[in-house]
Amino acid sequence: MLNIKIIINVLSLLLILFIAGCGSNVKVSGKVTFSDGSPLEKGKVVFENDRYSFFGTIQKDGTFRLGRYKDGDGIIAGKYQVAVNSFTATVGEGLMPSVTYFVAEKFRSTKTSGIEFDIQKKTTDISIIVEPPPKNDEKKLKKTPEIILPLKKK
């Protein structure tokens, strides 16, 4: 009987902590565009700091909603560095993969993008402006060497 009361109390406490934690999320949405105002039509936005990482999928109109587990479930208030990743990978000549990027290299890392936001409770809609990559910014991935294992003699 005592064990059931302890379990109910622990579960109740966990539920209270979960509900309190959910209330601290800030619903953040935004739009990624190029300097001419045209939207970035696909990719991911990454917001991260020393403690957290949050993501948002960029829609065809350039909009996104940030979340930790799914788009739009919100983020925790704080200062964040931002990265924007958008690319297409295809199988090229001789079955070699090639990657075409849609944003300049500096925007692909939170360390180099130079984009930062201080998200507070009232921050809900943000704008991110990126630059396109230089022409022909296509990378051919190096072929992984085949590893040949010697046959075991029976």
C-alpha angles and dihedrals in degrees: 000000000000091000092057092053091050092049092048091049093049092048091048091051091049091050091051091049091048093051091047091049093050091054091060094064116108116215104229126182132165149151133256116212140163119245090265089060097251114135126247098240102207145006139075135293116212124199115187143160134168092293110027145035124199130181141199131190113231113231126213091267091052095254126132140177119214125229144148102225101015137002111285101014089116139239137254116262114258146093116304139184114220136217129184120204124188125158146132123226120204137171107253138185114336090009090291113149117237128192126210115198124207098196130051116267095250091065093055094077131053087220095059107026096084089215116130134167132190101212114204132175092272095045106106111140124043136174125219121191119198136178126235118246120260113273115284094018091159120138124204109209116231115252113252109239115245116247113218115199120204116249116250116236116231 
